Amino acid sequence: MDFLTLWSLLGFLFAVYAVTANDSIQTLGTYISSNSEVKWYWMFGYMGSIFLITMLQGFNGGDPAFGRLDKFPEIEIQWYHAIAPLVLVALTRLKIPVSTTFLVLSVFASSVVMEKMLLKSFLGYAVSFVFAWGSWFLISKYFLHEGEKGENKNNNYWRIAQWLTTGWLWSTWLKHDLANIMIFLPRFSTVDTVIYQAFVIGVMLLGLGFMFYERGGKIQEIVLSKTNTRYVRSATLIDLVYCFVLYYFKEINNIPMSTTFVFMGMLAGRELGIWMSLGYGELTYTSRHKKAIFPMLYKDFLRLMLGLMISVSLAYAIQWYSTL
């Protein structure tokens, strides 16, 4: 594999693990939590096949990064470039929802591109927050009463809807975030070989399989802490709203954005919408939910800002060092 150097290989491997463990939980977290009775290898088989189809689509189109690296000139990977995904691995184990886009791609981005990435990501947070707040404010009274623990005769239909919706979300998310991994490899236009394709797909499938084997890992706790994410109807609606927002921003332009910001904004808006809709409702957990929601949202936002601060600081430090 003469298309790889030591540091590009290490950067690629670190990025595969970090992106899979940190970012993919946004798309697959509710899917995993609401299918706890399903064997991990069945879920992996389904999502792995969608991943394979998406990757082959990218390879056949000549760009497995789906245009997200058009603003990033190809450079030779050095040891300091591989630090970013390694730091991401550590932060993931600490359950900090870090933006891999900022932590990884910012190292390679110019200041102009970084500003556009930040602007698009904060806009994504705001749009997903408002969209999720409005959606759950309207539907909470109808969808949070639990007929979802096996007693509802429509549960099987919701299960099918969830798998289809999550599959669409997974493919849409991949087209956003594959750039965070492919940045460490030569551009496909210069290395169009079967070995290259097989290597990339094989390594990433192993990372995906390990994530399913771990049932999402430690950062899955952020998803599990939210209202009703273990139940199929709520999980389906979360994935559907998230997918609409991601698809919208995917179509705007090819500037990379933080899908973590979109996901956290969506969860925050959802929790606030539920609180406002059911604040004077009849659910037994209402009073407990009212007391817990704002500390939870505040804590999540601080984690997000901490991750952003670390990401941007590391990116500027690496860029400064590379000019010495």
C-alpha positions, 0 to 999 in steps of 0.5 A: 500500500504505497499510497500510505505513509506512517503518519497518514495511516495512524491518522486514518486509524485514529480518525476511524475509531474516533469518528465512529465512537464519537460522531456516529452515535449521533445517528445510531445512538437512539437506534441502538438504545431502542433496539436493546433486544436485537443482537448487535450483529444484526444491527451492524449487518444492516447499517454496514450494508448501507455504509457499503452502498454509500461508500461505493456510491462515493467511489463510483462518483470519484469522491468518497468525501462527497465534495466536503474536501474541495476547500482543503488542499492536499498536503503531506500528513505529518505526525502533528496532524495525527494528534487531533484524532488521537485527542478525539479518542481520549475525549470520547472516552471522557463522554465529551461530545466533541465536534470531529469536524473542528478537531480534525478538519480545522487542522487542515483549514485556512482561517477563512474556511474555519470561519465558514465552518463555525458559522455553518455549525452554529447556524445548524445548532440554531436551526435544529434547536428551533425545528426540534422544539417546534416539532416536539412542542406539537407532538409530545402529548400524542407520542410520549404516553407509553404504549411503546413497551410492547403493548402497542399493536402498532409497534411493529410498524414503528419498528420498520419505520425506525429502521428505514428512517435511521438508514436514511439518516445514516447515509446522509450523515456519512456524506457529511462526516466521511471527510473527517476520515478521508482527509488523512488519505490521498485523494481518490482521484490520485489513487483509484485502485481496488486495494485502496477501496478495499482497505478503506471500506474494510477498516471502517467496517471493523470500526463500525462493528466494534461500536455496535459490539460496545452498544455505543460505548461511553458517549451513548450515555448522553443519548440515554439521559434524554427523555424516552430515547429507549423507545421506538417511536421517540427514536424514530422521530428523533432520527427523522427530524435530525435527518431533515436538518442534515439533508438541508445543510448538505444541499446548501454548500460543500463547506463541512459543518459540525454534525455534533452541533446539529445533533446537540441542538436537536436534543436540546430543542426536543427536551425544551419542547417536551417540557413546554408541552407537558409542563402542566400535563399528566405524565408522572415524570413531569415534575422530575423532568422540570427540575432536571431539564435545565441543569441537563441542557446547561451541562450538555452545552458546556460540554459542547463548548469545551469540546469546541474550545479544545478543538479550535485551540489544538487546530491553531496550535498545530497550524502554528507549529507547522509554520516553524 
